[in-house]
């Protein structure tokens, strides 16, 4: 589940607890914790990671999860009681910066995570919930992290309400692979069940399927009366013809490619920039996405200033095309990195970069510090 889906679940759970005293059972989606173990240290990020790294890996590698903090569980009877958090626990959780946690987690599993941490109250009692988003790829510790009780190469996932190691035995690993295989099959069927009716409306014999990843085109072969493929040269650059067409279709500018009589000739099916192992957006798209959500006006140059303020780049005059490696801070490669596209190197961004940039742009209290002046509000 993604964060939005998890928010729906936890909202209903909180209402049930508040109105009916009914708790969701601890299972593959829910877990409970009464309080944090401070481990005799004072660093809030480190305390959080020592308490939750294994849980985050577990839920991320399953279907996502929800941890409600401030609930006491009787391990013998399974009875749950909404005790609430004391000041020390509440203040620590309240002070956490999720961006810093995500950055630390990249060092653990080389992949960013999707989490959300929010407080709520039941009467005068205070609680937090932690939402952990499911990832499409499996997160595996890159080294032994004894403080977090995880080991290099372990595949930790949620099973029967517990954190289990999938590759601890051949039988357990086979079970884990079967679960993942079924998930992929469901995703595949959902995509094609939505796509096929549209294709049949056009006429399957007039459909060409473009596979930009392997430079292939598939279509009906009238001579042999079957579906066949052919190799074609596809320009995968941002301004290449296929990406321009795909972007236009996804933006709703055109719904089909047709001849002068308006007869549908073919539809294109594929992924923009499919040559990259990671999904990314370019600087121009990043500016537009942040601008769409921001309360203030700003330029691309000013967004570069924000990138430097956050420490993602060493200079606010960095070159987007063929940049120097030292200009991009690899510590933040979950947000920004250099991608090689058709022999050219470009600075690109993940969609997750939008929110941290937006938090700076929308914070009028630091405008003078960051930009040297206040930004103008949108009308």
C-alpha positions as CSV (number, residue, x, y, z in Angstrom):
1,X,0.0,0.0,0.0
2,X,1.1,3.6,-0.6
3,X,1.0,6.3,2.1
4,X,-2.4,7.6,1.0
5,X,-4.0,4.1,1.3
6,X,-2.4,3.6,4.7
7,X,-3.7,6.9,5.9
8,X,-7.3,5.7,5.1
9,X,-6.7,2.5,7.1
10,X,-5.2,4.3,10.2
11,X,-7.9,7.0,10.2
12,X,-10.6,4.3,10.4
13,X,-8.6,2.4,13.1
14,X,-8.3,5.5,15.3
15,X,-12.0,6.2,14.9
16,X,-12.8,2.6,16.0
17,X,-10.5,2.9,19.0
18,X,-12.0,6.2,20.0
19,X,-15.6,5.4,19.5
20,X,-15.8,1.7,20.2
21,X,-12.6,0.8,22.0
22,X,-12.0,-1.7,19.2
23,X,-8.4,-2.2,18.1
24,X,-7.3,-3.8,14.8
25,X,-5.6,-7.1,15.5
26,X,-1.8,-7.1,15.3
27,X,-1.2,-8.7,11.9
28,X,0.7,-8.2,8.6
29,X,-0.6,-4.6,8.5
30,X,-0.7,-3.5,12.1
31,X,1.8,-3.5,14.9
32,X,1.8,-1.8,18.3
33,X,4.5,-0.3,20.6
34,X,4.0,1.2,24.0
35,X,7.2,3.3,24.1
36,X,10.6,3.7,22.6
37,X,13.8,2.1,24.0
38,X,16.2,5.0,24.4
39,X,19.2,2.7,24.6
40,X,21.0,5.2,26.9
41,X,21.7,7.6,24.0
42,X,20.3,11.0,23.2
43,X,20.4,11.3,19.4
44,X,16.7,11.2,18.3
45,X,17.4,9.9,14.8
46,X,19.6,7.1,16.2
47,X,17.0,6.2,18.8
48,X,14.3,6.0,16.2
49,X,16.4,3.8,13.8
50,X,17.3,1.4,16.6
51,X,13.6,1.0,17.4
52,X,12.2,0.8,13.9
53,X,14.8,-0.3,11.2
54,X,13.8,-3.9,11.3
55,X,10.1,-3.0,11.3
56,X,10.5,-0.6,8.3
57,X,12.4,-3.3,6.3
58,X,9.8,-5.9,7.2
59,X,6.7,-3.8,6.3
60,X,8.4,-2.3,3.2
61,X,9.2,-5.8,1.8
62,X,5.6,-6.9,2.5
63,X,2.6,-4.8,1.7
64,X,3.3,-1.7,3.8
65,X,2.3,-1.3,7.4
66,X,1.1,0.8,10.4
67,X,2.7,1.0,13.8
68,X,0.7,2.7,16.5
69,X,2.9,4.0,19.3
70,X,1.5,4.4,22.8
71,X,-0.5,1.1,23.0
72,X,0.2,-1.5,25.6
73,X,-0.1,-5.1,24.5
74,X,-0.4,-8.1,26.9
75,X,1.8,-10.7,25.2
76,X,-0.1,-13.5,26.9
77,X,-3.7,-12.5,26.3
78,X,-3.2,-10.2,23.3
79,X,-5.3,-7.5,25.1
80,X,-4.5,-4.0,23.9
81,X,-4.7,-0.9,26.1
82,X,-4.5,2.8,25.0
83,X,-2.0,4.0,27.6
84,X,-0.5,6.9,25.7
85,X,3.0,8.4,25.5
86,X,4.9,10.2,28.3
87,X,6.6,13.5,27.7
88,X,10.0,12.0,26.8
89,X,8.6,9.7,24.1
90,X,6.2,12.3,22.8
91,X,8.8,15.1,22.6
92,X,11.4,12.8,20.9
93,X,8.9,11.7,18.2
94,X,7.7,15.3,17.7
95,X,11.2,16.5,17.1
96,X,12.1,14.0,14.3
97,X,13.0,15.1,10.8
98,X,11.7,12.4,8.4
99,X,14.1,13.6,5.7
100,X,17.1,12.9,7.9
101,X,15.7,9.4,8.6
102,X,15.3,8.7,4.9
103,X,18.8,9.9,4.2
104,X,20.2,7.6,7.0
105,X,18.1,4.7,5.6
106,X,19.7,5.1,2.2
107,X,23.0,4.2,3.9
108,X,21.4,1.1,5.4
109,X,19.7,-0.4,2.3
110,X,20.9,1.9,-0.6
111,X,17.2,2.8,-1.3
112,X,15.0,5.6,0.0
113,X,11.8,4.8,1.9
114,X,8.3,6.2,2.2
115,X,7.3,6.9,5.7
116,X,5.0,9.2,7.6
117,X,4.9,9.9,11.3
118,X,1.9,11.8,12.8
119,X,0.6,12.3,16.3
120,X,-3.1,12.0,17.5
121,X,-5.0,12.2,20.8
122,X,-7.6,10.1,22.5
123,X,-9.0,12.3,25.2
124,X,-5.9,13.7,26.9
125,X,-3.7,10.8,26.0
126,X,-1.1,11.3,23.2
127,X,-0.1,8.8,20.5
128,X,1.9,8.6,17.3
129,X,1.4,6.4,14.2
130,X,4.1,5.4,11.8
131,X,3.1,4.6,8.2
132,X,5.5,2.5,6.2
133,X,5.0,2.4,2.4
134,X,5.4,-0.8,0.4
135,X,8.3,-0.6,-2.1
136,X,8.4,-2.2,-5.5
137,X,11.9,-3.4,-5.0
138,X,13.2,-5.5,-2.1
139,X,15.1,-3.6,0.6
140,X,18.2,-5.5,1.8
141,X,20.8,-4.3,4.3
142,X,24.1,-3.5,2.6
143,X,26.1,-4.3,5.7
144,X,25.8,-5.7,9.2
145,X,24.2,-3.1,11.5
146,X,24.4,-4.6,14.9
147,X,22.8,-1.6,16.6
148,X,19.7,-2.1,14.4
149,X,19.8,-5.9,14.7
150,X,19.9,-6.5,11.0
151,X,22.6,-8.3,9.0
152,X,24.0,-7.9,5.5
153,X,21.9,-9.6,2.8
154,X,18.9,-10.4,5.1
155,X,15.5,-10.2,3.4
156,X,13.2,-9.2,6.3
157,X,9.5,-9.3,5.7
158,X,6.2,-9.4,7.6
159,X,4.5,-12.8,8.0
160,X,1.8,-13.8,10.4
161,X,2.2,-10.6,12.4
162,X,5.9,-11.1,12.9
163,X,9.2,-9.9,11.3
164,X,10.7,-12.9,9.5
165,X,13.9,-13.5,7.5
166,X,13.0,-14.8,4.1
167,X,16.4,-16.2,3.1
168,X,17.0,-18.0,6.4
169,X,16.2,-21.4,4.7
170,X,15.3,-22.7,1.3
171,X,11.7,-23.4,2.1
172,X,11.2,-19.9,3.7
173,X,12.8,-18.2,0.7
174,X,10.6,-20.2,-1.7
175,X,7.5,-19.0,0.1
176,X,8.7,-15.4,0.0
177,X,9.4,-15.7,-3.8
178,X,5.9,-17.1,-4.4
179,X,4.3,-14.2,-2.5
180,X,6.3,-11.7,-4.7
181,X,5.5,-13.6,-7.9
182,X,1.7,-13.4,-7.1
183,X,2.0,-9.7,-6.4
184,X,3.6,-9.1,-9.8
185,X,1.0,-11.2,-11.5
186,X,-1.8,-9.1,-9.9
187,X,-0.1,-5.9,-11.0
188,X,0.3,-7.3,-14.5
189,X,-3.3,-8.4,-14.8
190,X,-4.6,-5.1,-13.4
191,X,-2.7,-3.1,-16.0
192,X,-3.7,-5.2,-18.9
193,X,-7.4,-5.5,-17.9
194,X,-7.6,-1.7,-18.1
195,X,-5.7,-1.5,-21.3
196,X,-7.3,-4.3,-23.3
197,X,-10.9,-2.9,-23.7
198,X,-9.4,0.3,-25.2
199,X,-7.3,-1.7,-27.6
200,X,-10.3,-3.7,-28.8
201,X,-12.3,-0.5,-29.3
202,X,-9.6,0.6,-31.8
203,X,-9.2,-2.8,-33.5
204,X,-6.3,-5.0,-32.3
205,X,-5.0,-5.3,-35.9
206,X,-4.4,-1.6,-35.9
207,X,-2.5,-1.5,-32.7
208,X,1.3,-1.2,-32.6
209,X,3.0,-1.7,-29.2
210,X,6.3,0.1,-28.7
211,X,8.8,-1.3,-26.3
212,X,11.4,1.5,-25.8
213,X,13.5,-0.5,-23.4
214,X,14.5,-3.0,-26.1
215,X,14.0,-1.0,-29.3
216,X,11.2,-3.3,-30.4
217,X,7.8,-2.8,-32.1
218,X,5.0,-5.4,-32.0
219,X,2.0,-5.6,-34.2
220,X,-0.3,-7.8,-36.3
221,X,1.3,-9.6,-39.2
222,X,-1.4,-10.0,-41.8
223,X,0.6,-12.4,-44.0
224,X,1.2,-14.9,-41.2
225,X,-1.9,-13.9,-39.2
226,X,-0.1,-13.6,-35.9
227,X,1.6,-11.0,-33.6
228,X,5.2,-10.4,-34.6
229,X,8.0,-8.1,-33.6
230,X,10.6,-6.0,-35.4
231,X,13.6,-4.0,-34.2
232,X,13.4,-0.2,-34.6
233,X,15.7,2.7,-33.6
234,X,14.0,4.7,-30.8
235,X,15.3,8.1,-29.7
236,X,15.0,7.8,-25.9
237,X,16.1,11.4,-25.2
238,X,13.7,13.8,-23.6
239,X,13.0,15.6,-26.9
240,X,12.9,12.4,-29.0
241,X,9.8,11.9,-31.0
242,X,8.5,8.9,-29.0
243,X,8.9,10.6,-25.6
244,X,7.3,13.8,-27.0
245,X,4.3,11.7,-28.2
246,X,4.1,9.8,-24.9
247,X,4.2,13.0,-22.9
248,X,1.5,14.5,-25.0
249,X,-0.8,11.5,-24.5
250,X,-0.2,11.4,-20.8
251,X,-0.9,15.1,-20.6
252,X,-4.2,14.7,-22.4
253,X,-3.1,16.8,-25.3
254,X,-3.8,14.1,-27.8
255,X,-5.7,10.8,-27.4
256,X,-4.6,9.1,-30.6
257,X,-2.5,9.4,-33.7
258,X,-4.7,9.5,-36.7
259,X,-4.7,10.1,-40.5
260,X,-6.6,12.9,-42.2
261,X,-9.9,11.0,-41.9
262,X,-9.5,10.6,-38.2
263,X,-9.2,6.9,-38.3
264,X,-7.1,5.5,-35.4
265,X,-3.9,4.0,-36.8
266,X,-2.2,3.0,-33.6
267,X,-1.6,3.6,-30.0
268,X,1.7,3.8,-28.3
269,X,2.3,1.8,-25.1
270,X,5.5,2.3,-23.2
271,X,7.3,4.2,-20.5
272,X,8.9,7.6,-20.8
273,X,12.7,7.3,-20.4
274,X,12.4,3.6,-20.1
275,X,16.2,3.2,-20.6
276,X,16.9,4.3,-17.0
277,X,16.9,1.8,-14.1
278,X,15.3,4.5,-11.9
279,X,12.3,6.7,-12.6
280,X,13.3,10.4,-12.8
281,X,12.3,13.8,-13.9
282,X,14.3,16.6,-15.5
283,X,15.0,20.0,-14.0
284,X,12.2,21.7,-16.1
285,X,9.6,19.2,-14.8
286,X,10.9,19.6,-11.2
287,X,10.4,23.4,-11.4
288,X,6.9,23.0,-12.8
289,X,5.9,20.4,-10.1
290,X,7.2,22.6,-7.2
291,X,5.7,25.7,-8.8
292,X,2.3,24.1,-9.2
293,X,2.2,23.3,-5.4
294,X,3.9,26.4,-4.1
295,X,2.3,29.5,-2.6
296,X,5.0,31.7,-4.0
297,X,6.5,32.6,-7.4
298,X,10.1,31.6,-8.1
299,X,12.4,31.0,-11.1
300,X,14.5,27.9,-12.1
301,X,17.6,29.9,-10.9
302,X,16.0,30.4,-7.5
303,X,15.2,26.7,-7.2
304,X,18.9,26.0,-7.8
305,X,19.5,28.2,-4.8
306,X,17.2,26.0,-2.7
307,X,19.1,22.9,-3.9
308,X,22.3,24.5,-2.6
309,X,20.6,25.5,0.7
310,X,19.6,21.9,1.3
311,X,23.1,20.7,0.5
312,X,22.1,18.7,-2.5
313,X,24.6,20.6,-4.8
314,X,27.8,22.5,-4.0
315,X,26.9,25.5,-6.2
316,X,23.7,27.2,-7.3
317,X,25.2,27.7,-10.8
318,X,25.8,24.0,-11.4
319,X,25.3,22.8,-15.0
320,X,22.3,20.6,-15.7
321,X,23.9,19.2,-18.8
322,X,27.3,17.4,-18.4
323,X,27.8,18.5,-14.8
324,X,31.0,17.9,-12.8
325,X,30.6,15.0,-10.4
326,X,31.7,17.2,-7.5
327,X,28.8,19.6,-8.0
328,X,26.2,16.9,-7.0
329,X,26.2,15.6,-3.4
330,X,25.8,11.8,-3.6
331,X,24.6,11.8,0.0
332,X,21.2,12.9,-1.4
333,X,21.0,10.5,-4.3
334,X,17.5,9.6,-3.4
335,X,16.6,13.1,-4.6
336,X,19.2,14.1,-7.2
337,X,21.8,12.3,-9.3
338,X,23.6,12.3,-12.7
339,X,22.1,10.1,-15.4
340,X,23.8,9.2,-18.7
341,X,21.4,9.5,-21.6
342,X,22.6,8.8,-25.1
343,X,26.2,9.6,-24.2
344,X,25.2,12.9,-22.5
345,X,25.2,13.3,-18.7
346,X,22.2,15.1,-17.2
347,X,21.3,16.1,-13.6
348,X,17.9,14.4,-12.9
349,X,15.6,14.2,-9.8
350,X,13.2,11.7,-8.2
351,X,9.6,12.7,-7.6
352,X,10.4,12.6,-3.9
353,X,12.5,15.8,-4.3
354,X,9.4,17.9,-4.7
355,X,8.3,17.9,-1.0
356,X,11.6,19.0,0.6
357,X,12.0,21.7,-2.0
358,X,8.4,22.9,-1.4
359,X,9.0,23.1,2.3
360,X,11.7,25.7,1.8
361,X,9.9,27.7,-0.9
362,X,6.7,27.9,1.2
363,X,8.5,28.9,4.4
364,X,8.4,32.7,4.3
365,X,10.4,33.0,7.5
366,X,13.6,31.8,5.7
367,X,13.1,33.5,2.3
368,X,15.5,36.4,3.2
369,X,18.1,33.9,4.4
370,X,17.9,31.6,1.3
371,X,17.1,34.1,-1.5
372,X,18.2,37.4,-0.1
373,X,14.7,38.7,-0.3
374,X,11.1,37.6,0.2
375,X,9.4,35.8,-2.6
376,X,6.1,37.2,-4.1
377,X,3.0,35.3,-3.3
378,X,0.9,33.9,-6.2
379,X,-2.4,35.7,-6.8
